């Protein structure tokens, strides 16, 4: 059970990448696009920066949408 969470937690680190969207790696950009509704749903009141959005997403890891989880997993596979 713990090992199945590792890819998601590892890939969610991509959400914490700083800089503009244009500077993101393609995998991070795909994660952001797929997870945008989840970020809005669960973390809209969280101020960005210092890993706060990433921490919020980790708190809701079991509630994330399937497209978001899939994007996180695919990004993890490409690392």
Biopython code that builds the backbone (N, CA, C, O; Angstrom):
import numpy as np
from Bio.PDB.StructureBuilder import StructureBuilder

atoms = [
    (1, "UNK", "N", (0.827, -1.192, 0.000)),
    (1, "UNK", "CA", (0.000, 0.000, 0.000)),
    (1, "UNK", "C", (0.870, 1.254, 0.000)),
    (1, "UNK", "O", (0.590, 2.207, -0.727)),
    (2, "UNK", "N", (1.903, 1.253, 0.798)),
    (2, "UNK", "CA", (2.789, 2.413, 0.851)),
    (2, "UNK", "C", (3.495, 2.609, -0.474)),
    (2, "UNK", "O", (3.632, 3.745, -0.928)),
    (3, "UNK", "N", (3.948, 1.533, -1.111)),
    (3, "UNK", "CA", (4.667, 1.664, -2.369)),
    (3, "UNK", "C", (3.780, 2.186, -3.484)),
    (3, "UNK", "O", (4.289, 2.813, -4.413)),
    (4, "UNK", "N", (2.481, 1.954, -3.434)),
    (4, "UNK", "CA", (1.593, 2.473, -4.461)),
    (4, "UNK", "C", (1.422, 3.980, -4.346)),
    (4, "UNK", "O", (1.048, 4.629, -5.323)),
    (5, "UNK", "N", (1.683, 4.542, -3.193)),
    (5, "UNK", "CA", (1.563, 5.979, -2.993)),
    (5, "UNK", "C", (2.834, 6.716, -3.397)),
    (5, "UNK", "O", (2.797, 7.913, -3.682)),
    (6, "UNK", "N", (3.947, 6.012, -3.422)),
    (6, "UNK", "CA", (5.232, 6.648, -3.719)),
    (6, "UNK", "C", (5.225, 7.354, -5.069)),
    (6, "UNK", "O", (5.673, 8.498, -5.141)),
    (7, "UNK", "N", (4.736, 6.726, -6.153)),
    (7, "UNK", "CA", (4.738, 7.441, -7.433)),
    (7, "UNK", "C", (3.921, 8.729, -7.393)),
    (7, "UNK", "O", (4.326, 9.743, -7.960)),
    (8, "UNK", "N", (2.793, 8.686, -6.734)),
    (8, "UNK", "CA", (1.947, 9.873, -6.663)),
    (8, "UNK", "C", (2.631, 10.955, -5.853)),
    (8, "UNK", "O", (2.640, 12.114, -6.268)),
    (9, "UNK", "N", (3.201, 10.614, -4.718)),
    (9, "UNK", "CA", (3.883, 11.610, -3.899)),
    (9, "UNK", "C", (5.106, 12.167, -4.614)),
    (9, "UNK", "O", (5.389, 13.362, -4.532)),
    (10, "UNK", "N", (5.829, 11.300, -5.315)),
    (10, "UNK", "CA", (6.999, 11.775, -6.061)),
    (10, "UNK", "C", (6.598, 12.708, -7.185)),
    (10, "UNK", "O", (7.225, 13.746, -7.394)),
    (11, "UNK", "N", (5.560, 12.339, -7.903)),
    (11, "UNK", "CA", (5.134, 13.171, -9.024)),
    (11, "UNK", "C", (4.488, 14.461, -8.570)),
    (11, "UNK", "O", (4.556, 15.468, -9.276)),
    (12, "UNK", "N", (3.868, 14.450, -7.415)),
    (12, "UNK", "CA", (3.221, 15.672, -6.933)),
    (12, "UNK", "C", (4.258, 16.760, -6.655)),
    (12, "UNK", "O", (3.928, 17.945, -6.612)),
    (13, "UNK", "N", (5.497, 16.354, -6.471)),
    (13, "UNK", "CA", (6.560, 17.337, -6.292)),
    (13, "UNK", "C", (6.666, 18.253, -7.508)),
    (13, "UNK", "O", (7.130, 19.388, -7.403)),
    (14, "UNK", "N", (6.236, 17.752, -8.650)),
    (14, "UNK", "CA", (6.259, 18.581, -9.856)),
    (14, "UNK", "C", (5.361, 19.805, -9.714)),
    (14, "UNK", "O", (5.596, 20.830, -10.354)),
    (15, "UNK", "N", (4.349, 19.699, -8.887)),
    (15, "UNK", "CA", (3.445, 20.828, -8.678)),
    (15, "UNK", "C", (4.120, 21.993, -7.978)),
    (15, "UNK", "O", (3.660, 23.132, -8.064)),
    (16, "UNK", "N", (5.197, 21.706, -7.295)),
    (16, "UNK", "CA", (5.854, 22.760, -6.534)),
    (16, "UNK", "C", (6.897, 23.509, -7.353)),
    (16, "UNK", "O", (7.583, 24.386, -6.828)),
    (17, "UNK", "N", (7.023, 23.178, -8.610)),
    (17, "UNK", "CA", (8.016, 23.855, -9.446)),
    (17, "UNK", "C", (7.698, 25.340, -9.525)),
    (17, "UNK", "O", (6.557, 25.731, -9.770)),
    (18, "UNK", "N", (8.706, 26.149, -9.318)),
    (18, "UNK", "CA", (8.498, 27.586, -9.387)),
    (18, "UNK", "C", (8.749, 28.077, -10.797)),
    (18, "UNK", "O", (9.345, 27.373, -11.611)),
    (19, "UNK", "N", (8.303, 29.264, -11.080)),
    (19, "UNK", "CA", (8.515, 29.852, -12.390)),
    (19, "UNK", "C", (7.251, 29.822, -13.211)),
    (19, "UNK", "O", (6.235, 29.255, -12.810)),
    (20, "UNK", "N", (7.333, 30.432, -14.346)),
    (20, "UNK", "CA", (6.175, 30.545, -15.241)),
    (20, "UNK", "C", (5.889, 29.220, -15.915)),
    (20, "UNK", "O", (6.753, 28.347, -15.985)),
    (21, "UNK", "N", (4.680, 29.077, -16.405)),
    (21, "UNK", "CA", (4.250, 27.863, -17.080)),
    (21, "UNK", "C", (5.175, 27.522, -18.243)),
    (21, "UNK", "O", (5.433, 26.345, -18.495)),
    (22, "UNK", "N", (5.670, 28.515, -18.946)),
    (22, "UNK", "CA", (6.537, 28.287, -20.087)),
    (22, "UNK", "C", (7.867, 27.665, -19.673)),
    (22, "UNK", "O", (8.520, 27.011, -20.486)),
    (23, "UNK", "N", (8.267, 27.857, -18.443)),
    (23, "UNK", "CA", (9.539, 27.320, -17.968)),
    (23, "UNK", "C", (9.392, 25.913, -17.409)),
    (23, "UNK", "O", (10.395, 25.285, -17.068)),
    (24, "UNK", "N", (8.186, 25.408, -17.308)),
    (24, "UNK", "CA", (7.950, 24.083, -16.739)),
    (24, "UNK", "C", (8.318, 22.998, -17.741)),
    (24, "UNK", "O", (8.235, 23.179, -18.956)),
    (25, "UNK", "N", (8.724, 21.873, -17.188)),
    (25, "UNK", "CA", (8.930, 20.702, -18.027)),
    (25, "UNK", "C", (7.563, 20.247, -18.539)),
    (25, "UNK", "O", (6.543, 20.508, -17.899)),
    (26, "UNK", "N", (7.537, 19.567, -19.691)),
    (26, "UNK", "CA", (6.242, 19.117, -20.234)),
    (26, "UNK", "C", (5.436, 18.280, -19.244)),
    (26, "UNK", "O", (4.214, 18.420, -19.183)),
    (27, "UNK", "N", (6.083, 17.422, -18.476)),
    (27, "UNK", "CA", (5.360, 16.602, -17.500)),
    (27, "UNK", "C", (4.698, 17.438, -16.425)),
    (27, "UNK", "O", (3.567, 17.164, -16.025)),
    (28, "UNK", "N", (5.402, 18.458, -15.958)),
    (28, "UNK", "CA", (4.841, 19.341, -14.930)),
    (28, "UNK", "C", (3.676, 20.135, -15.498)),
    (28, "UNK", "O", (2.677, 20.362, -14.815)),
    (29, "UNK", "N", (3.806, 20.551, -16.737)),
    (29, "UNK", "CA", (2.727, 21.301, -17.382)),
    (29, "UNK", "C", (1.480, 20.429, -17.509)),
    (29, "UNK", "O", (0.365, 20.896, -17.276)),
    (30, "UNK", "N", (1.672, 19.157, -17.880)),
    (30, "UNK", "CA", (0.543, 18.230, -18.016)),
    (30, "UNK", "C", (-0.124, 17.988, -16.661)),
    (30, "UNK", "O", (-1.350, 17.914, -16.569)),
    (31, "UNK", "N", (0.687, 17.866, -15.618)),
    (31, "UNK", "CA", (0.139, 17.667, -14.270)),
    (31, "UNK", "C", (-0.672, 18.885, -13.867)),
    (31, "UNK", "O", (-1.785, 18.755, -13.357)),
    (32, "UNK", "N", (-0.124, 20.056, -14.092)),
    (32, "UNK", "CA", (-0.842, 21.270, -13.716)),
    (32, "UNK", "C", (-2.172, 21.375, -14.447)),
    (32, "UNK", "O", (-3.186, 21.723, -13.843)),
    (33, "UNK", "N", (-2.175, 21.079, -15.738)),
    (33, "UNK", "CA", (-3.423, 21.145, -16.506)),
    (33, "UNK", "C", (-4.438, 20.125, -15.995)),
    (33, "UNK", "O", (-5.610, 20.452, -15.810)),
    (34, "UNK", "N", (-3.991, 18.893, -15.768)),
    (34, "UNK", "CA", (-4.904, 17.831, -15.323)),
    (34, "UNK", "C", (-5.400, 18.060, -13.897)),
    (34, "UNK", "O", (-6.523, 17.690, -13.555)),
    (35, "UNK", "N", (-4.557, 18.671, -13.076)),
    (35, "UNK", "CA", (-4.894, 18.832, -11.659)),
    (35, "UNK", "C", (-5.486, 20.199, -11.333)),
    (35, "UNK", "O", (-5.841, 20.459, -10.183)),
    (36, "UNK", "N", (-5.595, 21.062, -12.316)),
    (36, "UNK", "CA", (-6.118, 22.410, -12.073)),
    (36, "UNK", "C", (-7.484, 22.392, -11.372)),
    (36, "UNK", "O", (-7.678, 23.140, -10.413)),
    (37, "UNK", "N", (-8.435, 21.561, -11.822)),
    (37, "UNK", "CA", (-9.731, 21.517, -11.106)),
    (37, "UNK", "C", (-9.594, 21.039, -9.667)),
    (37, "UNK", "O", (-10.294, 21.525, -8.778)),
    (38, "UNK", "N", (-8.691, 20.085, -9.437)),
    (38, "UNK", "CA", (-8.479, 19.579, -8.079)),
    (38, "UNK", "C", (-7.849, 20.643, -7.194)),
    (38, "UNK", "O", (-8.223, 20.801, -6.032)),
    (39, "UNK", "N", (-6.895, 21.366, -7.752)),
    (39, "UNK", "CA", (-6.266, 22.449, -6.992)),
    (39, "UNK", "C", (-7.318, 23.493, -6.633)),
    (39, "UNK", "O", (-7.363, 23.979, -5.503)),
    (40, "UNK", "N", (-8.164, 23.832, -7.603)),
    (40, "UNK", "CA", (-9.225, 24.812, -7.344)),
    (40, "UNK", "C", (-10.218, 24.282, -6.301)),
    (40, "UNK", "O", (-10.680, 25.032, -5.442)),
    (41, "UNK", "N", (-10.536, 23.010, -6.381)),
    (41, "UNK", "CA", (-11.528, 22.417, -5.475)),
    (41, "UNK", "C", (-11.011, 22.307, -4.043)),
    (41, "UNK", "O", (-11.710, 22.676, -3.099)),
    (42, "UNK", "N", (-9.805, 21.808, -3.884)),
    (42, "UNK", "CA", (-9.297, 21.507, -2.553)),
    (42, "UNK", "C", (-8.390, 22.579, -1.960)),
    (42, "UNK", "O", (-8.278, 22.690, -0.739)),
    (43, "UNK", "N", (-7.745, 23.366, -2.811)),
    (43, "UNK", "CA", (-6.683, 24.248, -2.313)),
    (43, "UNK", "C", (-6.855, 25.702, -2.739)),
    (43, "UNK", "O", (-5.887, 26.462, -2.722)),
    (44, "UNK", "N", (-8.051, 26.098, -3.114)),
    (44, "UNK", "CA", (-8.256, 27.457, -3.617)),
    (44, "UNK", "C", (-7.986, 28.529, -2.565)),
    (44, "UNK", "O", (-7.664, 29.666, -2.910)),
    (45, "UNK", "N", (-8.109, 28.186, -1.312)),
    (45, "UNK", "CA", (-7.879, 29.162, -0.244)),
    (45, "UNK", "C", (-6.427, 29.161, 0.258)),
    (45, "UNK", "O", (-6.074, 29.915, 1.165)),
    (46, "UNK", "N", (-5.603, 28.313, -0.339)),
    (46, "UNK", "CA", (-4.205, 28.192, 0.081)),
    (46, "UNK", "C", (-3.353, 29.166, -0.726)),
    (46, "UNK", "O", (-3.358, 29.118, -1.956)),
    (47, "UNK", "N", (-2.620, 30.049, -0.048)),
    (47, "UNK", "CA", (-1.745, 30.960, -0.787)),
    (47, "UNK", "C", (-0.569, 30.197, -1.407)),
    (47, "UNK", "O", (0.046, 29.369, -0.735)),
    (48, "UNK", "N", (-0.248, 30.465, -2.682)),
    (48, "UNK", "CA", (0.851, 29.752, -3.326)),
    (48, "UNK", "C", (2.202, 30.152, -2.746)),
    (48, "UNK", "O", (2.356, 31.222, -2.158)),
    (49, "UNK", "N", (3.163, 29.272, -2.925)),
    (49, "UNK", "CA", (4.524, 29.531, -2.469)),
    (49, "UNK", "C", (4.895, 28.671, -1.291)),
    (49, "UNK", "O", (4.039, 28.244, -0.517)),
    (50, "UNK", "N", (6.178, 28.421, -1.163)),
    (50, "UNK", "CA", (6.752, 27.671, -0.051)),
    (50, "UNK", "C", (6.145, 26.275, 0.100)),
    (50, "UNK", "O", (6.084, 25.739, 1.207)),
    (51, "UNK", "N", (5.698, 25.689, -1.011)),
    (51, "UNK", "CA", (5.197, 24.317, -0.980)),
    (51, "UNK", "C", (3.811, 24.135, -0.393)),
    (51, "UNK", "O", (3.397, 23.008, -0.120)),
    (52, "UNK", "N", (3.086, 25.232, -0.194)),
    (52, "UNK", "CA", (1.763, 25.113, 0.444)),
    (52, "UNK", "C", (0.743, 24.392, -0.435)),
    (52, "UNK", "O", (-0.060, 23.611, 0.074)),
    (53, "UNK", "N", (0.760, 24.644, -1.754)),
    (53, "UNK", "CA", (-0.177, 23.964, -2.657)),
    (53, "UNK", "C", (0.148, 22.471, -2.686)),
    (53, "UNK", "O", (-0.751, 21.632, -2.632)),
    (54, "UNK", "N", (1.423, 22.151, -2.771)),
    (54, "UNK", "CA", (1.850, 20.752, -2.762)),
    (54, "UNK", "C", (1.382, 20.060, -1.487)),
    (54, "UNK", "O", (0.862, 18.946, -1.543)),
    (55, "UNK", "N", (1.559, 20.701, -0.355)),
    (55, "UNK", "CA", (1.127, 20.127, 0.923)),
    (55, "UNK", "C", (-0.382, 19.923, 0.949)),
    (55, "UNK", "O", (-0.867, 18.907, 1.447)),
    (56, "UNK", "N", (-1.114, 20.876, 0.421)),
    (56, "UNK", "CA", (-2.573, 20.763, 0.360)),
    (56, "UNK", "C", (-2.983, 19.580, -0.512)),
    (56, "UNK", "O", (-3.871, 18.808, -0.149)),
    (57, "UNK", "N", (-2.328, 19.445, -1.668)),
    (57, "UNK", "CA", (-2.656, 18.334, -2.559)),
    (57, "UNK", "C", (-2.331, 16.990, -1.898)),
    (57, "UNK", "O", (-3.071, 16.022, -2.072)),
    (58, "UNK", "N", (-1.246, 16.928, -1.153)),
    (58, "UNK", "CA", (-0.910, 15.693, -0.440)),
    (58, "UNK", "C", (-1.978, 15.344, 0.581)),
    (58, "UNK", "O", (-2.290, 14.170, 0.780)),
    (59, "UNK", "N", (-2.542, 16.360, 1.231)),
    (59, "UNK", "CA", (-3.606, 16.119, 2.210)),
    (59, "UNK", "C", (-4.838, 15.515, 1.560)),
    (59, "UNK", "O", (-5.599, 14.800, 2.212)),
    (60, "UNK", "N", (-5.039, 15.797, 0.283)),
    (60, "UNK", "CA", (-6.228, 15.339, -0.437)),
    (60, "UNK", "C", (-5.909, 14.265, -1.468)),
    (60, "UNK", "O", (-6.695, 14.046, -2.390)),
    (61, "UNK", "N", (-4.781, 13.599, -1.329)),
    (61, "UNK", "CA", (-4.317, 12.651, -2.338)),
    (61, "UNK", "C", (-5.358, 11.588, -2.683)),
    (61, "UNK", "O", (-5.463, 11.186, -3.841)),
    (62, "UNK", "N", (-6.116, 11.134, -1.711)),
    (62, "UNK", "CA", (-7.118, 10.086, -1.964)),
    (62, "UNK", "C", (-8.378, 10.633, -2.626)),
    (62, "UNK", "O", (-9.204, 9.863, -3.116)),
    (63, "UNK", "N", (-8.529, 11.939, -2.645)),
    (63, "UNK", "CA", (-9.726, 12.555, -3.217)),
    (63, "UNK", "C", (-9.485, 13.127, -4.615)),
    (63, "UNK", "O", (-10.421, 13.618, -5.245)),
    (64, "UNK", "N", (-8.255, 13.073, -5.105)),
    (64, "UNK", "CA", (-7.937, 13.662, -6.401)),
    (64, "UNK", "C", (-8.668, 12.931, -7.519)),
    (64, "UNK", "O", (-8.958, 11.739, -7.415)),
    (65, "UNK", "N", (-8.958, 13.656, -8.581)),
    (65, "UNK", "CA", (-9.642, 13.066, -9.731)),
    (65, "UNK", "C", (-8.733, 12.061, -10.429)),
    (65, "UNK", "O", (-7.510, 12.110, -10.293)),
    (66, "UNK", "N", (-9.338, 11.166, -11.164)),
    (66, "UNK", "CA", (-8.567, 10.166, -11.903)),
    (66, "UNK", "C", (-7.634, 10.823, -12.935)),
    (66, "UNK", "O", (-6.486, 10.395, -13.055)),
    (67, "UNK", "N", (-8.081, 11.843, -13.684)),
    (67, "UNK", "CA", (-7.138, 12.489, -14.626)),
    (67, "UNK", "C", (-5.921, 13.086, -13.922)),
    (67, "UNK", "O", (-4.810, 13.023, -14.449)),
    (68, "UNK", "N", (-6.116, 13.654, -12.760)),
    (68, "UNK", "CA", (-5.003, 14.216, -12.004)),
    (68, "UNK", "C", (-4.062, 13.112, -11.547)),
    (68, "UNK", "O", (-2.846, 13.227, -11.701)),
    (69, "UNK", "N", (-4.611, 12.055, -10.990)),
    (69, "UNK", "CA", (-3.781, 10.937, -10.546)),
    (69, "UNK", "C", (-3.005, 10.337, -11.715)),
    (69, "UNK", "O", (-1.828, 10.002, -11.580)),
    (70, "UNK", "N", (-3.662, 10.203, -12.849)),
    (70, "UNK", "CA", (-3.003, 9.633, -14.026)),
    (70, "UNK", "C", (-1.869, 10.528, -14.510)),
    (70, "UNK", "O", (-0.796, 10.035, -14.858)),
    (71, "UNK", "N", (-2.099, 11.840, -14.534)),
    (71, "UNK", "CA", (-1.053, 12.771, -14.951)),
    (71, "UNK", "C", (0.132, 12.716, -13.993)),
    (71, "UNK", "O", (1.284, 12.756, -14.425)),
    (72, "UNK", "N", (-0.145, 12.624, -12.708)),
    (72, "UNK", "CA", (0.928, 12.508, -11.722)),
    (72, "UNK", "C", (1.722, 11.222, -11.938)),
    (72, "UNK", "O", (2.951, 11.228, -11.880)),
    (73, "UNK", "N", (1.025, 10.139, -12.184)),
    (73, "UNK", "CA", (1.686, 8.862, -12.405)),
    (73, "UNK", "C", (2.531, 8.891, -13.677)),
    (73, "UNK", "O", (3.672, 8.427, -13.678)),
    (74, "UNK", "N", (1.972, 9.436, -14.757)),
    (74, "UNK", "CA", (2.722, 9.513, -16.017)),
    (74, "UNK", "C", (3.959, 10.392, -15.865)),
    (74, "UNK", "O", (5.016, 10.065, -16.403)),
    (75, "UNK", "N", (3.845, 11.484, -15.151)),
    (75, "UNK", "CA", (4.994, 12.362, -14.914)),
    (75, "UNK", "C", (6.062, 11.635, -14.112)),
    (75, "UNK", "O", (7.255, 11.786, -14.374)),
    (76, "UNK", "N", (5.634, 10.852, -13.142)),
    (76, "UNK", "CA", (6.582, 10.085, -12.342)),
    (76, "UNK", "C", (7.318, 9.063, -13.209)),
    (76, "UNK", "O", (8.522, 8.864, -13.049)),
    (77, "UNK", "N", (6.590, 8.412, -14.134)),
    (77, "UNK", "CA", (7.211, 7.416, -15.014)),
    (77, "UNK", "C", (8.292, 8.037, -15.906)),
    (77, "UNK", "O", (9.279, 7.383, -16.242)),
    (78, "UNK", "N", (8.099, 9.286, -16.280)),
    (78, "UNK", "CA", (9.033, 9.952, -17.202)),
    (78, "UNK", "C", (10.268, 10.497, -16.503)),
    (78, "UNK", "O", (11.215, 10.905, -17.175)),
    (79, "UNK", "N", (10.288, 10.516, -15.195)),
    (79, "UNK", "CA", (11.456, 11.034, -14.478)),
    (79, "UNK", "C", (12.604, 10.078, -14.535)),
    (79, "UNK", "O", (13.668, 10.357, -13.983)),
]
sb = StructureBuilder()
sb.init_structure("model")
sb.init_model(0)
sb.init_chain("A")
sb.init_seg("    ")
for serial, (resi, resn, name, xyz) in enumerate(atoms, 1):
    if name == "N":
        sb.init_residue(resn, " ", resi, " ")
    sb.init_atom(name, np.array(xyz, "f"), 0.0, 1.0, " ", f" {name:<3s}", serial, name[0])
structure = sb.get_structure()
